[in-house]
């Protein structure tokens, strides 16, 4: 499985802001928005393009547009903080939604909503979730996508744990990962170390 770590200095700086416990919710959301732009930019580097003829004010030339824009799938809640920025970069993209809450004791994802197109055959998908921890939420989400025929899925995560990467690898699902960092490990509560805490709570407050 391909894992692309976007360790550009500007990405590292945004991730540092997100990691810092002193960062308030507004600044955390702003840093995640900016980091999302960098991650989606790299995640779509090989996206197929169609060539079209255009006129500049000076001459005729060839231009490009995405020929098969991906479906964007933020995983609620935390992935919502990546959705708008990804959509601004790919305005023609459709968006689906998956709602999952991880049980804090069992660490299993509990699904509470799903809104996805019926068929995803031939369509690339970008799953947006700031955190890949045990990988349970991502495996659940990608299973929903592959049941609908998706065969080209990219997990776009601010941060990943080695345990989550391993879980995805072992699942055999058609996925690659684009992240700003693969951290050290998970702790006994299933939090990424050093991590950034809980990306949903840090953006929206604990519920
Ligand atoms: C977090 C995170 C992922 C999941 C990662 O969400 O945003 O969706 O946990 O953990 P996993 O890899 O072990 O499954 P959470 O369930 O806390 O919900 P929230 O987005 O509503 O805060």
py3Dmol code that shows the C-alpha trace and the ligand (Angstrom):
import py3Dmol

protein = """\
ATOM      1  CA  UNK A   1       0.000   0.000   0.000  1.00  0.00           C
ATOM      2  CA  UNK A   2       1.315   3.438  -0.933  1.00  0.00           C
ATOM      3  CA  UNK A   3       1.765   5.930   1.899  1.00  0.00           C
ATOM      4  CA  UNK A   4       2.689   9.466   0.893  1.00  0.00           C
ATOM      5  CA  UNK A   5       3.962  11.645   3.747  1.00  0.00           C
ATOM      6  CA  UNK A   6       3.637  15.317   2.817  1.00  0.00           C
ATOM      7  CA  UNK A   7       6.484  16.656   4.936  1.00  0.00           C
ATOM      8  CA  UNK A   8       6.768  20.045   3.260  1.00  0.00           C
ATOM      9  CA  UNK A   9       7.926  22.768   5.707  1.00  0.00           C
ATOM     10  CA  UNK A  10       4.608  24.630   5.335  1.00  0.00           C
ATOM     11  CA  UNK A  11       2.664  21.437   6.085  1.00  0.00           C
ATOM     12  CA  UNK A  12       4.866  20.744   9.113  1.00  0.00           C
ATOM     13  CA  UNK A  13       4.235  24.254  10.416  1.00  0.00           C
ATOM     14  CA  UNK A  14       0.429  23.817  10.165  1.00  0.00           C
ATOM     15  CA  UNK A  15       0.621  20.411  11.819  1.00  0.00           C
ATOM     16  CA  UNK A  16       2.712  21.912  14.634  1.00  0.00           C
ATOM     17  CA  UNK A  17       0.000  24.510  15.262  1.00  0.00           C
ATOM     18  CA  UNK A  18      -2.572  21.697  15.396  1.00  0.00           C
ATOM     19  CA  UNK A  19      -0.457  19.620  17.770  1.00  0.00           C
ATOM     20  CA  UNK A  20       0.157  22.483  20.210  1.00  0.00           C
ATOM     21  CA  UNK A  21      -2.241  22.150  23.167  1.00  0.00           C
ATOM     22  CA  UNK A  22      -2.320  25.971  23.498  1.00  0.00           C
ATOM     23  CA  UNK A  23      -3.940  26.368  20.053  1.00  0.00           C
ATOM     24  CA  UNK A  24      -7.605  27.388  20.404  1.00  0.00           C
ATOM     25  CA  UNK A  25     -10.452  26.006  18.249  1.00  0.00           C
ATOM     26  CA  UNK A  26     -10.476  28.837  15.703  1.00  0.00           C
ATOM     27  CA  UNK A  27      -6.725  28.603  15.096  1.00  0.00           C
ATOM     28  CA  UNK A  28      -6.918  24.793  14.995  1.00  0.00           C
ATOM     29  CA  UNK A  29      -9.631  24.920  12.316  1.00  0.00           C
ATOM     30  CA  UNK A  30      -7.646  27.468  10.292  1.00  0.00           C
ATOM     31  CA  UNK A  31      -4.497  25.322  10.399  1.00  0.00           C
ATOM     32  CA  UNK A  32      -6.479  22.209   9.363  1.00  0.00           C
ATOM     33  CA  UNK A  33      -8.022  24.144   6.448  1.00  0.00           C
ATOM     34  CA  UNK A  34      -4.599  25.196   5.209  1.00  0.00           C
ATOM     35  CA  UNK A  35      -3.085  21.752   5.697  1.00  0.00           C
ATOM     36  CA  UNK A  36      -5.997  20.198   3.786  1.00  0.00           C
ATOM     37  CA  UNK A  37      -5.135  22.314   0.747  1.00  0.00           C
ATOM     38  CA  UNK A  38      -1.601  20.912   0.773  1.00  0.00           C
ATOM     39  CA  UNK A  39      -2.707  17.309   1.305  1.00  0.00           C
ATOM     40  CA  UNK A  40      -5.388  17.391  -1.415  1.00  0.00           C
ATOM     41  CA  UNK A  41      -2.956  19.122  -3.778  1.00  0.00           C
ATOM     42  CA  UNK A  42      -0.537  16.217  -3.385  1.00  0.00           C
ATOM     43  CA  UNK A  43      -3.281  13.572  -3.369  1.00  0.00           C
ATOM     44  CA  UNK A  44      -4.478  14.702  -6.810  1.00  0.00           C
ATOM     45  CA  UNK A  45      -1.068  15.061  -8.431  1.00  0.00           C
ATOM     46  CA  UNK A  46      -1.706  12.087 -10.764  1.00  0.00           C
ATOM     47  CA  UNK A  47      -5.400  12.879 -11.392  1.00  0.00           C
ATOM     48  CA  UNK A  48      -6.354  12.328 -15.041  1.00  0.00           C
ATOM     49  CA  UNK A  49      -6.848  15.480 -17.115  1.00  0.00           C
ATOM     50  CA  UNK A  50      -8.621  16.268 -20.369  1.00  0.00           C
ATOM     51  CA  UNK A  51      -7.061  18.710 -22.793  1.00  0.00           C
ATOM     52  CA  UNK A  52      -9.189  21.548 -24.136  1.00  0.00           C
ATOM     53  CA  UNK A  53      -8.529  24.325 -26.614  1.00  0.00           C
ATOM     54  CA  UNK A  54      -8.839  27.826 -25.212  1.00  0.00           C
ATOM     55  CA  UNK A  55      -8.026  31.367 -26.285  1.00  0.00           C
ATOM     56  CA  UNK A  56      -5.918  33.568 -24.059  1.00  0.00           C
ATOM     57  CA  UNK A  57      -6.195  37.289 -24.803  1.00  0.00           C
ATOM     58  CA  UNK A  58      -3.078  36.762 -26.934  1.00  0.00           C
ATOM     59  CA  UNK A  59      -3.203  33.368 -28.635  1.00  0.00           C
ATOM     60  CA  UNK A  60      -4.820  29.966 -28.903  1.00  0.00           C
ATOM     61  CA  UNK A  61      -3.423  27.319 -26.573  1.00  0.00           C
ATOM     62  CA  UNK A  62      -4.209  24.043 -24.839  1.00  0.00           C
ATOM     63  CA  UNK A  63      -5.641  23.964 -21.333  1.00  0.00           C
ATOM     64  CA  UNK A  64      -6.434  21.246 -18.844  1.00  0.00           C
ATOM     65  CA  UNK A  65      -9.300  20.229 -16.618  1.00  0.00           C
ATOM     66  CA  UNK A  66      -9.864  17.184 -14.405  1.00  0.00           C
ATOM     67  CA  UNK A  67     -11.510  14.549 -16.593  1.00  0.00           C
ATOM     68  CA  UNK A  68     -12.819  12.409 -13.714  1.00  0.00           C
ATOM     69  CA  UNK A  69     -13.151  14.504 -10.533  1.00  0.00           C
ATOM     70  CA  UNK A  70     -13.089  12.396  -7.357  1.00  0.00           C
ATOM     71  CA  UNK A  71     -15.975  11.929  -4.971  1.00  0.00           C
ATOM     72  CA  UNK A  72     -15.117  13.675  -1.698  1.00  0.00           C
ATOM     73  CA  UNK A  73     -16.184  11.843   1.464  1.00  0.00           C
ATOM     74  CA  UNK A  74     -15.617  13.638   4.771  1.00  0.00           C
ATOM     75  CA  UNK A  75     -16.003  11.361   7.795  1.00  0.00           C
ATOM     76  CA  UNK A  76     -18.131  13.249  10.353  1.00  0.00           C
ATOM     77  CA  UNK A  77     -17.499  15.018  12.566  1.00  0.00           C
ATOM     78  CA  UNK A  78     -13.808  15.751  12.306  1.00  0.00           C
ATOM     79  CA  UNK A  79     -13.614  15.355   8.503  1.00  0.00           C
ATOM     80  CA  UNK A  80     -16.053  18.237   8.082  1.00  0.00           C
ATOM     81  CA  UNK A  81     -13.139  20.548   8.816  1.00  0.00           C
ATOM     82  CA  UNK A  82     -11.495  19.376   5.573  1.00  0.00           C
ATOM     83  CA  UNK A  83     -14.568  19.293   3.323  1.00  0.00           C
ATOM     84  CA  UNK A  84     -14.883  22.932   2.233  1.00  0.00           C
ATOM     85  CA  UNK A  85     -11.216  23.365   1.425  1.00  0.00           C
ATOM     86  CA  UNK A  86     -11.117  20.167  -0.628  1.00  0.00           C
ATOM     87  CA  UNK A  87     -14.266  21.299  -2.457  1.00  0.00           C
ATOM     88  CA  UNK A  88     -12.751  24.695  -3.248  1.00  0.00           C
ATOM     89  CA  UNK A  89      -9.780  22.972  -4.882  1.00  0.00           C
ATOM     90  CA  UNK A  90     -12.035  20.601  -6.847  1.00  0.00           C
ATOM     91  CA  UNK A  91     -15.231  22.578  -7.463  1.00  0.00           C
ATOM     92  CA  UNK A  92     -16.649  19.920  -9.834  1.00  0.00           C
ATOM     93  CA  UNK A  93     -16.402  17.192  -7.190  1.00  0.00           C
ATOM     94  CA  UNK A  94     -19.502  15.578  -5.737  1.00  0.00           C
ATOM     95  CA  UNK A  95     -19.563  15.059  -1.980  1.00  0.00           C
ATOM     96  CA  UNK A  96     -20.801  12.092   0.026  1.00  0.00           C
ATOM     97  CA  UNK A  97     -20.914  11.807   3.823  1.00  0.00           C
ATOM     98  CA  UNK A  98     -20.246   9.104   6.398  1.00  0.00           C
ATOM     99  CA  UNK A  99     -20.949   9.681  10.111  1.00  0.00           C
ATOM    100  CA  UNK A 100     -19.041   7.561  12.621  1.00  0.00           C
ATOM    101  CA  UNK A 101     -18.366   7.897  16.337  1.00  0.00           C
ATOM    102  CA  UNK A 102     -15.647   5.802  17.900  1.00  0.00           C
ATOM    103  CA  UNK A 103     -16.674   4.166  21.170  1.00  0.00           C
ATOM    104  CA  UNK A 104     -14.136   5.449  23.674  1.00  0.00           C
ATOM    105  CA  UNK A 105     -13.918   2.088  25.496  1.00  0.00           C
ATOM    106  CA  UNK A 106     -14.061  -0.509  22.717  1.00  0.00           C
ATOM    107  CA  UNK A 107     -12.542   1.855  20.076  1.00  0.00           C
ATOM    108  CA  UNK A 108     -15.036   0.408  17.581  1.00  0.00           C
ATOM    109  CA  UNK A 109     -16.686   2.845  15.131  1.00  0.00           C
ATOM    110  CA  UNK A 110     -20.468   3.236  15.529  1.00  0.00           C
ATOM    111  CA  UNK A 111     -22.086   4.359  12.263  1.00  0.00           C
ATOM    112  CA  UNK A 112     -24.849   6.984  12.538  1.00  0.00           C
ATOM    113  CA  UNK A 113     -25.246   8.274   8.997  1.00  0.00           C
ATOM    114  CA  UNK A 114     -24.300   7.580   5.443  1.00  0.00           C
ATOM    115  CA  UNK A 115     -25.086   9.462   2.246  1.00  0.00           C
ATOM    116  CA  UNK A 116     -23.248   8.068  -0.762  1.00  0.00           C
ATOM    117  CA  UNK A 117     -23.986   7.659  -4.487  1.00  0.00           C
ATOM    118  CA  UNK A 118     -25.319   4.181  -5.370  1.00  0.00           C
ATOM    119  CA  UNK A 119     -22.559   3.362  -7.845  1.00  0.00           C
ATOM    120  CA  UNK A 120     -18.937   4.334  -7.531  1.00  0.00           C
ATOM    121  CA  UNK A 121     -17.592   2.139 -10.316  1.00  0.00           C
ATOM    122  CA  UNK A 122     -14.828   3.966 -12.165  1.00  0.00           C
ATOM    123  CA  UNK A 123     -14.822   6.914  -9.766  1.00  0.00           C
ATOM    124  CA  UNK A 124     -11.857   7.880  -7.632  1.00  0.00           C
ATOM    125  CA  UNK A 125     -12.703   8.724  -4.020  1.00  0.00           C
ATOM    126  CA  UNK A 126     -10.911  10.948  -1.509  1.00  0.00           C
ATOM    127  CA  UNK A 127     -11.877  10.106   2.091  1.00  0.00           C
ATOM    128  CA  UNK A 128     -11.241  13.084   4.367  1.00  0.00           C
ATOM    129  CA  UNK A 129     -10.544  12.445   8.051  1.00  0.00           C
ATOM    130  CA  UNK A 130      -7.897  14.256  10.113  1.00  0.00           C
ATOM    131  CA  UNK A 131      -6.990  11.124  12.081  1.00  0.00           C
ATOM    132  CA  UNK A 132      -6.140   7.534  11.209  1.00  0.00           C
ATOM    133  CA  UNK A 133      -5.736   5.896  14.628  1.00  0.00           C
ATOM    134  CA  UNK A 134      -6.649   2.183  14.928  1.00  0.00           C
ATOM    135  CA  UNK A 135      -7.922   2.364  11.336  1.00  0.00           C
ATOM    136  CA  UNK A 136     -11.350   0.987  12.303  1.00  0.00           C
ATOM    137  CA  UNK A 137     -13.230   4.059  11.053  1.00  0.00           C
ATOM    138  CA  UNK A 138     -11.334   4.128   7.763  1.00  0.00           C
ATOM    139  CA  UNK A 139     -11.807   0.399   7.105  1.00  0.00           C
ATOM    140  CA  UNK A 140     -15.550   0.787   7.794  1.00  0.00           C
ATOM    141  CA  UNK A 141     -15.754   3.763   5.407  1.00  0.00           C
ATOM    142  CA  UNK A 142     -13.784   2.101   2.623  1.00  0.00           C
ATOM    143  CA  UNK A 143     -15.937  -1.028   2.910  1.00  0.00           C
ATOM    144  CA  UNK A 144     -18.999   1.158   2.253  1.00  0.00           C
ATOM    145  CA  UNK A 145     -17.255   2.563  -0.807  1.00  0.00           C
ATOM    146  CA  UNK A 146     -16.031  -0.748  -2.252  1.00  0.00           C
ATOM    147  CA  UNK A 147     -19.519  -2.268  -1.779  1.00  0.00           C
ATOM    148  CA  UNK A 148     -20.602   0.403  -4.265  1.00  0.00           C
ATOM    149  CA  UNK A 149     -17.850  -0.487  -6.727  1.00  0.00           C
ATOM    150  CA  UNK A 150     -15.078   1.953  -5.754  1.00  0.00           C
ATOM    151  CA  UNK A 151     -11.615   0.611  -6.592  1.00  0.00           C
ATOM    152  CA  UNK A 152      -9.481   3.742  -6.275  1.00  0.00           C
ATOM    153  CA  UNK A 153      -9.633   5.237  -2.772  1.00  0.00           C
ATOM    154  CA  UNK A 154      -7.261   7.731  -1.169  1.00  0.00           C
ATOM    155  CA  UNK A 155      -7.398   8.315   2.591  1.00  0.00           C
ATOM    156  CA  UNK A 156      -6.412  11.948   3.196  1.00  0.00           C
ATOM    157  CA  UNK A 157      -5.433  12.340   6.872  1.00  0.00           C
ATOM    158  CA  UNK A 158      -3.595  15.066   8.754  1.00  0.00           C
ATOM    159  CA  UNK A 159      -2.074  12.438  10.994  1.00  0.00           C
ATOM    160  CA  UNK A 160      -1.724   8.654  11.046  1.00  0.00           C
ATOM    161  CA  UNK A 161      -0.602   6.010  13.539  1.00  0.00           C
ATOM    162  CA  UNK A 162       1.522   3.054  12.371  1.00  0.00           C
ATOM    163  CA  UNK A 163      -1.228   0.775  13.760  1.00  0.00           C
ATOM    164  CA  UNK A 164      -3.801   2.341  11.435  1.00  0.00           C
ATOM    165  CA  UNK A 165      -1.527   2.085   8.409  1.00  0.00           C
ATOM    166  CA  UNK A 166      -0.913  -1.594   9.228  1.00  0.00           C
ATOM    167  CA  UNK A 167      -4.637  -2.248   9.622  1.00  0.00           C
ATOM    168  CA  UNK A 168      -5.342  -0.750   6.186  1.00  0.00           C
ATOM    169  CA  UNK A 169      -2.496  -2.716   4.639  1.00  0.00           C
ATOM    170  CA  UNK A 170      -3.774  -5.988   6.126  1.00  0.00           C
ATOM    171  CA  UNK A 171      -7.337  -5.252   5.000  1.00  0.00           C
ATOM    172  CA  UNK A 172      -6.279  -5.631   1.358  1.00  0.00           C
ATOM    173  CA  UNK A 173      -8.654  -2.779   0.456  1.00  0.00           C
ATOM    174  CA  UNK A 174      -7.821  -0.657  -2.612  1.00  0.00           C
ATOM    175  CA  UNK A 175      -6.513   2.362  -0.717  1.00  0.00           C
ATOM    176  CA  UNK A 176      -3.486   4.599  -0.473  1.00  0.00           C
ATOM    177  CA  UNK A 177      -2.780   7.089   2.298  1.00  0.00           C
ATOM    178  CA  UNK A 178      -1.757  10.732   2.046  1.00  0.00           C
ATOM    179  CA  UNK A 179      -0.829  12.237   5.406  1.00  0.00           C
ATOM    180  CA  UNK A 180       1.336  14.959   6.919  1.00  0.00           C
ATOM    181  CA  UNK A 181       2.863  12.566   9.470  1.00  0.00           C
ATOM    182  CA  UNK A 182       3.019   8.974  10.624  1.00  0.00           C
ATOM    183  CA  UNK A 183       3.430   9.348  14.381  1.00  0.00           C
ATOM    184  CA  UNK A 184       5.038   7.007  16.913  1.00  0.00           C
ATOM    185  CA  UNK A 185       2.187   4.852  18.214  1.00  0.00           C
ATOM    186  CA  UNK A 186      -1.232   4.653  19.834  1.00  0.00           C
ATOM    187  CA  UNK A 187      -1.534   4.881  23.612  1.00  0.00           C
ATOM    188  CA  UNK A 188      -3.712   2.567  25.742  1.00  0.00           C
ATOM    189  CA  UNK A 189      -6.738   4.861  25.162  1.00  0.00           C
ATOM    190  CA  UNK A 190      -6.358   4.674  21.384  1.00  0.00           C
ATOM    191  CA  UNK A 191      -4.972   8.214  21.014  1.00  0.00           C
ATOM    192  CA  UNK A 192      -2.142   8.910  18.598  1.00  0.00           C
ATOM    193  CA  UNK A 193       1.173   9.779  20.344  1.00  0.00           C
ATOM    194  CA  UNK A 194       2.403  12.499  20.204  1.00  0.00           C
ATOM    195  CA  UNK A 195      -0.675  13.286  18.084  1.00  0.00           C
ATOM    196  CA  UNK A 196      -2.902  16.297  18.546  1.00  0.00           C
ATOM    197  CA  UNK A 197      -5.628  15.031  20.880  1.00  0.00           C
ATOM    198  CA  UNK A 198      -9.138  14.553  19.452  1.00  0.00           C
ATOM    199  CA  UNK A 199      -9.528  16.431  16.153  1.00  0.00           C
ATOM    200  CA  UNK A 200     -13.337  16.582  16.493  1.00  0.00           C
ATOM    201  CA  UNK A 201     -13.244  18.036  20.006  1.00  0.00           C
ATOM    202  CA  UNK A 202     -10.471  20.468  19.143  1.00  0.00           C
ATOM    203  CA  UNK A 203     -12.477  21.876  16.223  1.00  0.00           C
ATOM    204  CA  UNK A 204     -15.999  21.776  17.614  1.00  0.00           C
ATOM    205  CA  UNK A 205     -15.718  21.204  21.372  1.00  0.00           C
ATOM    206  CA  UNK A 206     -16.379  18.026  23.367  1.00  0.00           C
ATOM    207  CA  UNK A 207     -19.967  16.725  23.191  1.00  0.00           C
TER     208      UNK A 207
END
"""
ligand_1 = """\
22
LIG
C -11.963 10.218 15.321
C -11.316 10.559 13.990
C -11.563 9.327 13.149
C -11.483 8.233 14.189
C -10.112 7.636 14.116
O -13.300 10.486 15.262
O -11.809 11.723 13.392
O -12.823 9.327 12.508
O -11.686 8.824 15.479
O -10.019 6.542 14.972
P -9.844 5.046 14.470
O -8.818 5.063 13.370
O -9.340 4.355 15.704
O -11.150 4.518 14.021
P -14.326 10.260 16.497
O -14.902 8.894 16.432
O -13.647 10.664 17.769
O -15.540 11.216 16.156
P -15.639 12.785 15.850
O -15.050 12.982 14.483
O -17.102 13.015 15.882
O -14.893 13.536 16.922
"""
view = py3Dmol.view(width=600, height=400)
view.addModel(protein, "pdb")
view.setStyle({"model": 0}, {"cartoon": {"style": "trace"}})
view.addModel(ligand_1, "xyz")
view.setStyle({"model": 1}, {"stick": {}})
view.zoomTo()
view.show()
